[in-house]
Amino acid sequence: MALVCAVAFQANAQESVEQALKNAEAKVKLADKHPKDGKLQLRAAEALVTDELGEKRDYDRALTYANRALKIAEEQPVPTDTLKGLACYAIGQIFMGKGNNENAVDYFEKAMDAFEEELGKEDPLTNGTKLIYSFIMVMNGQVFRAFPMMQEAFYYNSIAPQDKRIENMDEANIMMEMALELLISSYTQFFRYALPLFEYEGKKCLVVQSQDWNIEQPLVGWLVPSTLRTEAEKENFEGNETILCDENLQFVVVPEEDKDKRTLTVNFKHFLHNPRRLVGNEGDARLWFLSEETYNDVLTKFREFKASR
């Protein structure tokens, strides 16, 4: 019976593929007959890569029809039918199917921009697609580009008129949390070998320990540690010493009476006459990126210094 069922399943699957191919060719024929109808071009593109086709998907032909739909949409004097956004999304899906994720996310971004341009920032279609498309981008490794768009989806939905809001947006908070974790992970990797650098008593020094952070922990926490504590932790908090490291890998503990000298001052100016350059003050704090080898050397020396006290 299992063998009979398997054979029957294979036969049904083959019939499904053959029917999907017939449907696709019918939509292609209709699109060719009406070359100025953007929606028909889009339906032909979608039919050529539908899931029912399996390995028979034709991404190259689909891309041709999707691009035709986009061209028609871009020639519209006043877009009113979301064709541009849907065409861009279809192209993005096609590129993803072809394994070209970079082009795919470019078109997902264009799709979101098209919906926003046509419908406005507070429209439920704008925010729903912005949420879904940005999440697809996040899960395809484009978290830096996608996360701000996901934030926009939640923000503009929250300030939209009541009759335009997506009613159950909060149920999608798990997508925001997943995206946030990936964002934090990406930034942690990016800043893994970075330390704050500022001038102390005329010398440039790296901060290797502050009130409740040190080089052995992730970077986050050295600037505003108090914001990460609970009220109970704030009441019972006993701060660590501030320890600096100079260019010769010599460590110094900043005395409590010099607490004003350990302030990280950051100040940049931006001028119209030279817009490509930020102007900072000599001696202000910077984030200094070390090589992995140098970072590990500082870490080893820091541990030795702590152990020797």
C-alpha atoms as a printed R data frame, in Angstrom:
    type eleno elety resid chain resno      x      y       z
1   ATOM     1    CA   MET     A     1  0.000  0.000   0.000
2   ATOM     2    CA   ALA     A     2  2.882  2.368   0.757
3   ATOM     3    CA   LEU     A     3  4.320  1.742  -2.707
4   ATOM     4    CA   VAL     A     4  0.953  2.329  -4.375
5   ATOM     5    CA   CYS     A     5  0.530  5.577  -2.387
6   ATOM     6    CA   ALA     A     6  4.008  6.749  -3.380
7   ATOM     7    CA   VAL     A     7  3.344  6.072  -7.068
8   ATOM     8    CA   ALA     A     8  0.001  7.857  -6.832
9   ATOM     9    CA   PHE     A     9  1.638 10.836  -5.133
10  ATOM    10    CA   GLN     A    10  4.283 11.047  -7.857
11  ATOM    11    CA   ALA     A    11  1.619 10.928 -10.529
12  ATOM    12    CA   ASN     A    12 -0.409 13.650  -8.798
13  ATOM    13    CA   ALA     A    13  2.684 15.810  -8.386
14  ATOM    14    CA   GLN     A    14  3.514 15.425 -12.069
15  ATOM    15    CA   GLU     A    15 -0.040 16.370 -13.017
16  ATOM    16    CA   SER     A    16  0.229 19.431 -10.744
17  ATOM    17    CA   VAL     A    17  3.443 20.549 -12.448
18  ATOM    18    CA   GLU     A    18  1.974 20.001 -15.900
19  ATOM    19    CA   GLN     A    19 -1.133 21.994 -14.954
20  ATOM    20    CA   ALA     A    20  1.024 24.798 -13.540
21  ATOM    21    CA   LEU     A    21  3.018 24.873 -16.787
22  ATOM    22    CA   LYS     A    22 -0.194 25.145 -18.802
23  ATOM    23    CA   ASN     A    23 -1.441 27.956 -16.557
24  ATOM    24    CA   ALA     A    24  1.870 29.786 -16.884
25  ATOM    25    CA   GLU     A    25  1.910 29.510 -20.672
26  ATOM    26    CA   ALA     A    26 -1.689 30.736 -20.843
27  ATOM    27    CA   LYS     A    27 -0.766 33.819 -18.796
28  ATOM    28    CA   VAL     A    28  2.341 34.396 -20.898
29  ATOM    29    CA   LYS     A    29  0.255 34.214 -24.072
30  ATOM    30    CA   LEU     A    30 -2.245 36.711 -22.634
31  ATOM    31    CA   ALA     A    31  0.566 39.070 -21.608
32  ATOM    32    CA   ASP     A    32  2.075 38.903 -25.098
33  ATOM    33    CA   LYS     A    33 -1.308 39.692 -26.587
34  ATOM    34    CA   HIS     A    34 -1.644 42.812 -24.372
35  ATOM    35    CA   PRO     A    35  1.933 44.153 -24.098
36  ATOM    36    CA   LYS     A    36  0.840 47.458 -22.556
37  ATOM    37    CA   ASP     A    37 -1.096 45.855 -19.691
38  ATOM    38    CA   GLY     A    38  1.284 45.913 -16.738
39  ATOM    39    CA   LYS     A    39 -0.793 43.649 -14.520
40  ATOM    40    CA   LEU     A    40 -0.867 40.935 -17.168
41  ATOM    41    CA   GLN     A    41  2.932 41.142 -17.487
42  ATOM    42    CA   LEU     A    42  3.214 40.795 -13.717
43  ATOM    43    CA   ARG     A    43  0.862 37.792 -13.585
44  ATOM    44    CA   ALA     A    44  2.885 36.090 -16.313
45  ATOM    45    CA   ALA     A    45  6.093 36.667 -14.345
46  ATOM    46    CA   GLU     A    46  4.560 35.280 -11.142
47  ATOM    47    CA   ALA     A    47  3.132 32.238 -12.958
48  ATOM    48    CA   LEU     A    48  6.548 31.323 -14.376
49  ATOM    49    CA   VAL     A    49  8.063 30.980 -10.887
50  ATOM    50    CA   THR     A    50  5.101 29.676  -8.899
51  ATOM    51    CA   ASP     A    51  5.883 27.041  -6.235
52  ATOM    52    CA   GLU     A    52  3.828 24.410  -8.090
53  ATOM    53    CA   LEU     A    53  6.420 24.392 -10.887
54  ATOM    54    CA   GLY     A    54  9.194 23.162  -8.611
55  ATOM    55    CA   GLU     A    55 12.326 22.647 -10.707
56  ATOM    56    CA   LYS     A    56 10.457 23.814 -13.792
57  ATOM    57    CA   ARG     A    57 10.493 27.448 -12.658
58  ATOM    58    CA   ASP     A    58 11.789 29.721 -15.408
59  ATOM    59    CA   TYR     A    59 13.456 32.660 -13.672
60  ATOM    60    CA   ASP     A    60 14.912 34.219 -16.814
61  ATOM    61    CA   ARG     A    61 11.586 34.408 -18.637
62  ATOM    62    CA   ALA     A    62  9.892 35.602 -15.462
63  ATOM    63    CA   LEU     A    63 12.431 38.409 -15.144
64  ATOM    64    CA   THR     A    64 11.618 39.558 -18.683
65  ATOM    65    CA   TYR     A    65  7.908 39.906 -17.894
66  ATOM    66    CA   ALA     A    66  8.501 41.467 -14.471
67  ATOM    67    CA   ASN     A    67 10.785 44.078 -16.024
68  ATOM    68    CA   ARG     A    68  8.094 44.834 -18.602
69  ATOM    69    CA   ALA     A    69  5.618 45.399 -15.784
70  ATOM    70    CA   LEU     A    70  8.068 47.711 -14.031
71  ATOM    71    CA   LYS     A    71  8.711 49.691 -17.210
72  ATOM    72    CA   ILE     A    72  4.967 50.186 -17.724
73  ATOM    73    CA   ALA     A    73  4.588 51.255 -14.088
74  ATOM    74    CA   GLU     A    74  7.422 53.776 -14.339
75  ATOM    75    CA   GLU     A    75  5.826 55.335 -17.418
76  ATOM    76    CA   GLN     A    76  2.588 56.044 -15.569
77  ATOM    77    CA   PRO     A    77  2.203 59.807 -14.968
78  ATOM    78    CA   VAL     A    78  0.466 59.247 -11.616
79  ATOM    79    CA   PRO     A    79  0.765 55.740 -10.108
80  ATOM    80    CA   THR     A    80 -2.553 54.540  -8.690
81  ATOM    81    CA   ASP     A    81 -2.466 50.743  -8.837
82  ATOM    82    CA   THR     A    82  0.625 49.663  -6.782
83  ATOM    83    CA   LEU     A    83  2.023 48.082  -9.970
84  ATOM    84    CA   LYS     A    84  5.500 49.525  -9.419
85  ATOM    85    CA   GLY     A    85  5.799 48.168  -5.891
86  ATOM    86    CA   LEU     A    86  4.489 44.737  -6.856
87  ATOM    87    CA   ALA     A    87  6.748 44.577  -9.909
88  ATOM    88    CA   CYS     A    88  9.813 45.483  -7.835
89  ATOM    89    CA   TYR     A    89  8.899 42.850  -5.277
90  ATOM    90    CA   ALA     A    90  8.451 40.238  -8.017
91  ATOM    91    CA   ILE     A    91 11.868 41.093  -9.442
92  ATOM    92    CA   GLY     A    92 13.356 40.784  -5.976
93  ATOM    93    CA   GLN     A    93 11.812 37.336  -5.550
94  ATOM    94    CA   ILE     A    94 13.104 36.273  -8.957
95  ATOM    95    CA   PHE     A    95 16.638 37.406  -8.133
96  ATOM    96    CA   MET     A    96 16.421 35.552  -4.832
97  ATOM    97    CA   GLY     A    97 15.389 32.409  -6.703
98  ATOM    98    CA   LYS     A    98 18.400 32.889  -8.978
99  ATOM    99    CA   GLY     A    99 20.644 33.122  -5.927
100 ATOM   100    CA   ASN     A   100 21.442 36.818  -6.395
101 ATOM   101    CA   ASN     A   101 20.568 38.153  -2.945
102 ATOM   102    CA   GLU     A   102 22.272 41.513  -3.423
103 ATOM   103    CA   ASN     A   103 20.050 42.419  -6.368
104 ATOM   104    CA   ALA     A   104 17.064 40.904  -4.568
105 ATOM   105    CA   VAL     A   105 17.284 43.206  -1.564
106 ATOM   106    CA   ASP     A   106 17.838 46.210  -3.850
107 ATOM   107    CA   TYR     A   107 14.451 45.529  -5.432
108 ATOM   108    CA   PHE     A   108 12.750 44.817  -2.104
109 ATOM   109    CA   GLU     A   109 13.943 48.272  -1.033
110 ATOM   110    CA   LYS     A   110 12.593 49.791  -4.257
111 ATOM   111    CA   ALA     A   111  9.274 48.035  -3.665
112 ATOM   112    CA   MET     A   112  8.939 49.573  -0.197
113 ATOM   113    CA   ASP     A   113  9.818 53.010  -1.562
114 ATOM   114    CA   ALA     A   114  7.206 52.613  -4.322
115 ATOM   115    CA   PHE     A   115  4.403 51.726  -1.911
116 ATOM   116    CA   GLU     A   116  5.358 54.626   0.360
117 ATOM   117    CA   GLU     A   117  5.498 57.078  -2.557
118 ATOM   118    CA   GLU     A   118  2.106 56.023  -3.892
119 ATOM   119    CA   LEU     A   119  0.165 55.360  -0.688
120 ATOM   120    CA   GLY     A   120  1.961 57.332   2.041
121 ATOM   121    CA   LYS     A   121  3.907 56.347   5.151
122 ATOM   122    CA   GLU     A   122  0.833 55.563   7.244
123 ATOM   123    CA   ASP     A   123 -1.003 53.294   4.819
124 ATOM   124    CA   PRO     A   124 -1.495 49.685   6.027
125 ATOM   125    CA   LEU     A   125 -0.226 48.301   2.711
126 ATOM   126    CA   THR     A   126  2.923 50.403   3.034
127 ATOM   127    CA   ASN     A   127  3.600 49.280   6.602
128 ATOM   128    CA   GLY     A   128  2.611 45.665   6.081
129 ATOM   129    CA   THR     A   129  4.877 45.240   3.078
130 ATOM   130    CA   LYS     A   130  7.642 47.226   4.770
131 ATOM   131    CA   LEU     A   131  7.476 44.833   7.722
132 ATOM   132    CA   ILE     A   132  7.452 41.656   5.618
133 ATOM   133    CA   TYR     A   133  9.991 42.743   3.009
134 ATOM   134    CA   SER     A   134 12.420 44.103   5.598
135 ATOM   135    CA   PHE     A   135 12.179 40.836   7.541
136 ATOM   136    CA   ILE     A   136 13.016 38.912   4.362
137 ATOM   137    CA   MET     A   137 16.031 41.202   3.970
138 ATOM   138    CA   VAL     A   138 17.057 40.594   7.586
139 ATOM   139    CA   MET     A   139 16.895 36.833   7.153
140 ATOM   140    CA   ASN     A   140 19.059 37.170   4.032
141 ATOM   141    CA   GLY     A   141 21.885 38.890   5.857
142 ATOM   142    CA   GLN     A   142 21.009 42.547   5.179
143 ATOM   143    CA   VAL     A   143 20.194 43.517   8.762
144 ATOM   144    CA   PHE     A   144 21.895 46.947   8.680
145 ATOM   145    CA   ARG     A   145 19.794 48.022   5.698
146 ATOM   146    CA   ALA     A   146 16.579 46.382   6.787
147 ATOM   147    CA   PHE     A   147 16.268 47.142  10.500
148 ATOM   148    CA   PRO     A   148 15.511 50.886  10.139
149 ATOM   149    CA   MET     A   149 12.689 50.013   7.719
150 ATOM   150    CA   MET     A   150 11.227 47.534  10.175
151 ATOM   151    CA   GLN     A   151 11.306 50.243  12.851
152 ATOM   152    CA   GLU     A   152  9.531 52.598  10.449
153 ATOM   153    CA   ALA     A   153  6.798 50.015   9.867
154 ATOM   154    CA   PHE     A   154  6.028 49.839  13.589
155 ATOM   155    CA   TYR     A   155  6.394 53.583  14.165
156 ATOM   156    CA   TYR     A   156  4.249 54.825  11.293
157 ATOM   157    CA   ASN     A   157  1.631 52.193  11.994
158 ATOM   158    CA   SER     A   158  1.446 53.454  15.593
159 ATOM   159    CA   ILE     A   159  0.816 57.073  14.569
160 ATOM   160    CA   ALA     A   160 -1.501 56.308  11.645
161 ATOM   161    CA   PRO     A   161 -5.193 57.208  11.934
162 ATOM   162    CA   GLN     A   162 -7.105 54.482  13.745
163 ATOM   163    CA   ASP     A   163 -8.896 53.337  10.591
164 ATOM   164    CA   LYS     A   164 -5.587 52.873   8.749
165 ATOM   165    CA   ARG     A   165 -3.636 50.924  11.347
166 ATOM   166    CA   ILE     A   166 -2.791 47.257  11.034
167 ATOM   167    CA   GLU     A   167 -4.895 46.034  13.952
168 ATOM   168    CA   ASN     A   168 -2.643 43.253  15.254
169 ATOM   169    CA   MET     A   169  0.808 44.674  14.532
170 ATOM   170    CA   ASP     A   170  1.995 43.831  18.046
171 ATOM   171    CA   GLU     A   171  1.696 40.145  17.222
172 ATOM   172    CA   ALA     A   172  4.629 40.711  14.837
173 ATOM   173    CA   ASN     A   173  6.904 41.955  17.648
174 ATOM   174    CA   ILE     A   174  8.717 38.624  17.458
175 ATOM   175    CA   MET     A   175 10.006 39.690  14.034
176 ATOM   176    CA   MET     A   176 11.353 42.900  15.543
177 ATOM   177    CA   GLU     A   177 13.017 40.959  18.363
178 ATOM   178    CA   MET     A   178 14.643 38.485  15.962
179 ATOM   179    CA   ALA     A   179 15.865 41.344  13.794
180 ATOM   180    CA   LEU     A   180 17.184 43.173  16.870
181 ATOM   181    CA   GLU     A   181 19.147 40.121  18.003
182 ATOM   182    CA   LEU     A   182 20.744 39.808  14.587
183 ATOM   183    CA   LEU     A   183 21.478 43.543  14.596
184 ATOM   184    CA   ILE     A   184 23.129 43.366  18.019
185 ATOM   185    CA   SER     A   185 25.103 40.332  16.899
186 ATOM   186    CA   SER     A   186 26.254 42.127  13.749
187 ATOM   187    CA   TYR     A   187 27.280 45.242  15.647
188 ATOM   188    CA   THR     A   188 29.033 43.158  18.299
189 ATOM   189    CA   GLN     A   189 31.119 41.525  15.580
190 ATOM   190    CA   PHE     A   190 31.755 44.914  13.968
191 ATOM   191    CA   PHE     A   191 32.963 46.510  17.217
192 ATOM   192    CA   ARG     A   192 34.563 43.379  18.691
193 ATOM   193    CA   TYR     A   193 38.108 44.742  18.643
194 ATOM   194    CA   ALA     A   194 37.310 48.397  19.356
195 ATOM   195    CA   LEU     A   195 38.019 50.352  22.553
196 ATOM   196    CA   PRO     A   196 37.367 53.986  23.577
197 ATOM   197    CA   LEU     A   197 40.403 56.238  23.196
198 ATOM   198    CA   PHE     A   198 40.843 59.642  24.874
199 ATOM   199    CA   GLU     A   199 43.508 61.879  26.360
200 ATOM   200    CA   TYR     A   200 44.408 61.564  30.035
201 ATOM   201    CA   GLU     A   201 47.118 63.797  31.469
202 ATOM   202    CA   GLY     A   202 48.466 64.557  27.995
203 ATOM   203    CA   LYS     A   203 48.638 60.949  26.790
204 ATOM   204    CA   LYS     A   204 46.306 59.027  24.508
205 ATOM   205    CA   CYS     A   205 44.881 56.105  26.480
206 ATOM   206    CA   LEU     A   206 42.502 53.253  25.834
207 ATOM   207    CA   VAL     A   207 39.713 52.631  28.329
208 ATOM   208    CA   VAL     A   208 39.984 48.987  29.402
209 ATOM   209    CA   GLN     A   209 37.749 49.187  32.467
210 ATOM   210    CA   SER     A   210 35.006 51.575  33.553
211 ATOM   211    CA   GLN     A   211 32.434 51.480  36.351
212 ATOM   212    CA   ASP     A   212 30.894 48.081  35.583
213 ATOM   213    CA   TRP     A   213 32.458 47.147  32.268
214 ATOM   214    CA   ASN     A   214 35.867 45.927  31.172
215 ATOM   215    CA   ILE     A   215 37.626 44.630  28.080
216 ATOM   216    CA   GLU     A   216 36.581 41.051  28.864
217 ATOM   217    CA   GLN     A   217 32.930 41.924  28.186
218 ATOM   218    CA   PRO     A   218 31.157 43.036  25.006
219 ATOM   219    CA   LEU     A   219 31.646 46.681  24.091
220 ATOM   220    CA   VAL     A   220 28.094 47.702  24.972
221 ATOM   221    CA   GLY     A   221 27.990 49.043  28.506
222 ATOM   222    CA   TRP     A   222 31.135 51.141  28.806
223 ATOM   223    CA   LEU     A   223 29.387 54.436  28.057
224 ATOM   224    CA   VAL     A   224 26.056 54.389  29.898
225 ATOM   225    CA   PRO     A   225 26.161 51.390  32.232
226 ATOM   226    CA   SER     A   226 23.587 52.798  34.637
227 ATOM   227    CA   THR     A   227 20.854 52.569  31.999
228 ATOM   228    CA   LEU     A   228 21.318 48.803  31.842
229 ATOM   229    CA   ARG     A   229 20.846 48.210  35.576
230 ATOM   230    CA   THR     A   230 17.602 47.479  37.384
231 ATOM   231    CA   GLU     A   231 16.588 49.757  40.260
232 ATOM   232    CA   ALA     A   232 17.738 47.127  42.763
233 ATOM   233    CA   GLU     A   233 21.109 46.861  41.033
234 ATOM   234    CA   LYS     A   234 21.508 50.644  41.111
235 ATOM   235    CA   GLU     A   235 20.870 50.715  44.878
236 ATOM   236    CA   ASN     A   236 23.425 47.975  45.596
237 ATOM   237    CA   PHE     A   237 25.966 48.978  42.965
238 ATOM   238    CA   GLU     A   238 29.628 49.149  43.936
239 ATOM   239    CA   GLY     A   239 31.553 50.553  40.987
240 ATOM   240    CA   ASN     A   240 34.843 49.287  39.630
241 ATOM   241    CA   GLU     A   241 37.877 51.465  39.204
242 ATOM   242    CA   THR     A   242 38.520 53.150  35.873
243 ATOM   243    CA   ILE     A   243 41.628 51.643  34.275
244 ATOM   244    CA   LEU     A   244 43.412 53.023  31.230
245 ATOM   245    CA   CYS     A   245 46.093 51.602  28.950
246 ATOM   246    CA   ASP     A   246 48.658 53.787  27.174
247 ATOM   247    CA   GLU     A   247 50.479 53.099  23.894
248 ATOM   248    CA   ASN     A   248 53.254 51.253  25.757
249 ATOM   249    CA   LEU     A   249 50.746 48.838  27.311
250 ATOM   250    CA   GLN     A   250 51.211 50.447  30.692
251 ATOM   251    CA   PHE     A   251 48.091 50.542  32.873
252 ATOM   252    CA   VAL     A   252 46.963 53.343  35.154
253 ATOM   253    CA   VAL     A   253 44.097 53.465  37.635
254 ATOM   254    CA   VAL     A   254 42.303 56.815  37.589
255 ATOM   255    CA   PRO     A   255 41.982 58.079  41.194
256 ATOM   256    CA   GLU     A   256 38.493 58.873  42.409
257 ATOM   257    CA   GLU     A   257 39.441 62.501  42.908
258 ATOM   258    CA   ASP     A   258 40.254 62.703  39.171
259 ATOM   259    CA   LYS     A   259 36.833 61.491  38.090
260 ATOM   260    CA   ASP     A   260 36.284 64.699  36.089
261 ATOM   261    CA   LYS     A   261 39.328 63.845  33.974
262 ATOM   262    CA   ARG     A   262 37.864 60.508  32.846
263 ATOM   263    CA   THR     A   263 34.929 62.080  31.043
264 ATOM   264    CA   LEU     A   264 34.722 61.065  27.401
265 ATOM   265    CA   THR     A   265 34.125 64.304  25.520
266 ATOM   266    CA   VAL     A   266 32.775 63.929  22.004
267 ATOM   267    CA   ASN     A   267 32.160 66.904  19.752
268 ATOM   268    CA   PHE     A   268 31.940 67.187  15.973
269 ATOM   269    CA   LYS     A   269 31.015 70.122  13.762
270 ATOM   270    CA   HIS     A   270 29.757 70.070  10.188
271 ATOM   271    CA   PHE     A   271 30.109 73.022   7.827
272 ATOM   272    CA   LEU     A   272 28.412 73.874   4.556
273 ATOM   273    CA   HIS     A   273 31.674 74.935   2.919
274 ATOM   274    CA   ASN     A   274 33.178 71.445   3.400
275 ATOM   275    CA   PRO     A   275 30.274 69.015   3.764
276 ATOM   276    CA   ARG     A   276 32.393 65.909   3.226
277 ATOM   277    CA   ARG     A   277 34.407 66.503   6.378
278 ATOM   278    CA   LEU     A   278 33.415 66.347  10.042
279 ATOM   279    CA   VAL     A   279 35.521 68.633  12.236
280 ATOM   280    CA   GLY     A   280 36.443 67.392  15.700
281 ATOM   281    CA   ASN     A   281 38.528 68.709  18.568
282 ATOM   282    CA   GLU     A   282 41.986 67.396  19.295
283 ATOM   283    CA   GLY     A   283 41.904 65.187  22.362
284 ATOM   284    CA   ASP     A   284 38.202 64.328  22.187
285 ATOM   285    CA   ALA     A   285 37.234 60.691  22.582
286 ATOM   286    CA   ARG     A   286 37.277 58.313  19.639
287 ATOM   287    CA   LEU     A   287 36.551 54.647  19.109
288 ATOM   288    CA   TRP     A   288 39.824 52.961  18.252
289 ATOM   289    CA   PHE     A   289 39.844 49.751  16.237
290 ATOM   290    CA   LEU     A   290 42.674 47.350  17.062
291 ATOM   291    CA   SER     A   291 43.832 44.320  15.156
292 ATOM   292    CA   GLU     A   292 42.779 41.011  16.667
293 ATOM   293    CA   GLU     A   293 46.376 40.338  17.681
294 ATOM   294    CA   THR     A   294 46.828 43.712  19.382
295 ATOM   295    CA   TYR     A   295 43.452 43.470  21.107
296 ATOM   296    CA   ASN     A   296 44.308 40.047  22.530
297 ATOM   297    CA   ASP     A   297 47.703 41.371  23.646
298 ATOM   298    CA   VAL     A   298 46.024 44.236  25.541
299 ATOM   299    CA   LEU     A   299 43.543 41.757  27.049
300 ATOM   300    CA   THR     A   300 46.340 39.467  28.258
301 ATOM   301    CA   LYS     A   301 48.289 42.362  29.786
302 ATOM   302    CA   PHE     A   302 45.092 43.665  31.428
303 ATOM   303    CA   ARG     A   303 44.472 40.294  33.092
304 ATOM   304    CA   GLU     A   304 48.071 40.177  34.297
305 ATOM   305    CA   PHE     A   305 47.761 43.699  35.703
306 ATOM   306    CA   LYS     A   306 44.539 42.823  37.542
307 ATOM   307    CA   ALA     A   307 46.034 39.632  38.938
308 ATOM   308    CA   SER     A   308 49.122 41.456  40.215
309 ATOM   309    CA   ARG     A   309 47.146 43.943  42.331
